[in-house]
Amino acid sequence: MDSHLLLKTMHLVGAVLFIGNIVVTGWWKFMADFTGDPRIIGFAQRQVTLTDWVFTLGGVLLVAIGGICNAALHDMPLDTPWLALGSILFAASGIIWVAVLIPLQMRLGRMAKGFAHGGPIPPAYWRAEKLWAFFGVLATLLPLANIPVMVFK
């Protein structure tokens, strides 16, 4: 099989897993929180964390490995304008995930364990959830903006 096509396929599968998961997870968590049901919210919070480890992280690795290896295969400098912009958008989203969203998710997860079996949802959960939603939307818009950068290069 052609190395270029294999790497391109890896990159595209990674993009689908990554972007698909962050969009669907955000929606799924929003709908769970909207119910106000501690059991549903607790379950959803656990699934958000698990799907991020499997699909978001897995997608990130496939995107990065496929993209960097394909650029190297074609002797394409990483400072090529469209590639640099795409990398900046991707990295900015990653920085938001690592610096803000992962710590918030861990905090939300710890709180959800306390009410997942029907206890009251503390106000601190809702405050942290609003921050998670704001930064989650931002971290989702950046890779979505990356799609036309990669397609129309």
Solvent accessible surface area in square Angstrom, and as a share of the most:
residue,aa,sasa,rsa
1,M,192,0.86
2,D,78,0.40
3,S,59,0.38
4,H,61,0.27
5,L,94,0.47
6,L,90,0.45
7,L,26,0.13
8,K,90,0.38
9,T,70,0.41
10,M,54,0.24
11,H,42,0.19
12,L,100,0.50
13,V,71,0.41
14,G,0,0.00
15,A,28,0.21
16,V,106,0.61
17,L,62,0.31
18,F,7,0.03
19,I,24,0.12
20,G,32,0.31
21,N,17,0.09
22,I,8,0.04
23,V,68,0.39
24,V,94,0.54
25,T,10,0.06
26,G,25,0.25
27,W,155,0.54
28,W,105,0.37
29,K,1,0.01
30,F,112,0.47
31,M,76,0.34
32,A,8,0.06
33,D,12,0.06
34,F,155,0.65
35,T,74,0.43
36,G,38,0.36
37,D,47,0.24
38,P,28,0.18
39,R,147,0.53
40,I,79,0.40
41,I,1,0.00
42,G,6,0.06
43,F,120,0.50
44,A,3,0.02
45,Q,1,0.01
46,R,131,0.48
47,Q,48,0.21
48,V,1,0.00
49,T,31,0.18
50,L,68,0.34
51,T,36,0.21
52,D,17,0.09
53,W,153,0.54
54,V,93,0.53
55,F,87,0.36
56,T,11,0.07
57,L,73,0.36
58,G,23,0.22
59,G,0,0.00
60,V,43,0.25
61,L,92,0.46
62,L,52,0.26
63,V,17,0.10
64,A,31,0.24
65,I,85,0.43
66,G,0,0.00
67,G,18,0.17
68,I,103,0.52
69,C,55,0.33
70,N,20,0.10
71,A,5,0.04
72,A,69,0.54
73,L,87,0.43
74,H,92,0.41
75,D,129,0.67
76,M,63,0.28
77,P,81,0.51
78,L,104,0.52
79,D,112,0.58
80,T,30,0.17
81,P,110,0.69
82,W,58,0.20
83,L,20,0.10
84,A,28,0.22
85,L,85,0.42
86,G,2,0.02
87,S,56,0.36
88,I,111,0.56
89,L,27,0.13
90,F,45,0.19
91,A,52,0.41
92,A,33,0.26
93,S,1,0.01
94,G,31,0.30
95,I,115,0.59
96,I,24,0.12
97,W,26,0.09
98,V,105,0.60
99,A,66,0.51
100,V,40,0.23
101,L,0,0.00
102,I,66,0.34
103,P,65,0.41
104,L,11,0.06
105,Q,8,0.04
106,M,110,0.49
107,R,105,0.38
108,L,0,0.00
109,G,20,0.19
110,R,147,0.54
111,M,37,0.16
112,A,3,0.03
113,K,150,0.64
114,G,68,0.66
115,F,2,0.01
116,A,24,0.19
117,H,165,0.74
118,G,35,0.33
119,G,24,0.23
120,P,124,0.78
121,I,31,0.16
122,P,50,0.31
123,P,93,0.59
124,A,37,0.29
125,Y,1,0.00
126,W,80,0.28
127,R,153,0.56
128,A,0,0.00
129,E,21,0.09
130,K,143,0.61
131,L,89,0.44
132,W,16,0.06
133,A,40,0.31
134,F,129,0.54
135,F,53,0.22
136,G,11,0.11
137,V,90,0.52
138,L,70,0.35
139,A,0,0.00
140,T,21,0.12
141,L,100,0.50
142,L,34,0.17
143,P,3,0.02
144,L,64,0.32
145,A,47,0.37
146,N,17,0.09
147,I,80,0.41
148,P,63,0.40
149,V,29,0.16
150,M,51,0.23
151,V,98,0.57
152,F,168,0.70
153,K,139,0.59
